[in-house]
Amino acid sequence: MSMRMVLMGPPGAGKGTQALRLAARFGVPTISTGDLFRASAAAGEALGLKAAEYTSKGRLVPDELTDPLVAERLAQPDAAQGFILDGYPRNLAQVDALDEVLAARDTELDVVIEMDVAPEVVLERLLARATAEGRADDVVDVIRERIAIYTRETEPLAEVYVSRGILAQVDGLGEVDEVTDRLVSAVEPFVAD
Ligand code: ADP
């Protein structure tokens, strides 16, 4: 079974939580660019420290830093049979970069899921997470910037994947288990045996 999947959705849609659940269910790794940047910054690496200049403002980290990081992660053996990308691609140039990495290996995406959640709900969730986890980018101005950038740069990717016939939309509102069930049902028709 091949399971090459992208999970899209605004900040606070619950992508991280659901990506881990889908990964366990389908036996493939989750690749979260946000987590990779945070881990790199926590380790004091140059890449992570540079990325933090952007993440702390809610901006996208430049493609020159992001694309190679993802390409390198996708080259690891555990991603050979599939992966769940959480937070990548986030703009049209990254769509092209990802296509190239996959094409070089004679593979392509099976499915892209867009989790829909209303902007008021994501703002509320992110403010709650700020208190719980203390993430530096979960403050109101930065959250607004992340949502604005999502709308401007990332949301248009849905059209691209619709035109390829691989986009599935899922309502992200509801209990965590309920949303997982919806995602699994949405993914199944696209996953080759
Ligand atoms: P959220 O989806 O809640 O914004 P993430 O953990 O996915 O959280 O991302 C945190 C930050 O990391 C983003 O605001 C952005 O600055 C940076 N980032 C993550 N993925 C990418 C990407 N594909 N391209 C550029 N920057 C990214």
Boltz pocket constraint, residues with backbone or C-beta under 6 A from the ligand:
constraints:
  - pocket:
      binder: B
      contacts: [[A, 9], [A, 10], [A, 11], [A, 12], [A, 33], [A, 34], [A, 35], [A, 37], [A, 51], [A, 54], [A, 55], [A, 56], [A, 58], [A, 59], [A, 60], [A, 61], [A, 62], [A, 66], [A, 86], [A, 87], [A, 88], [A, 89], [A, 90], [A, 94], [A, 137], [A, 146]]
      max_distance: 6.0
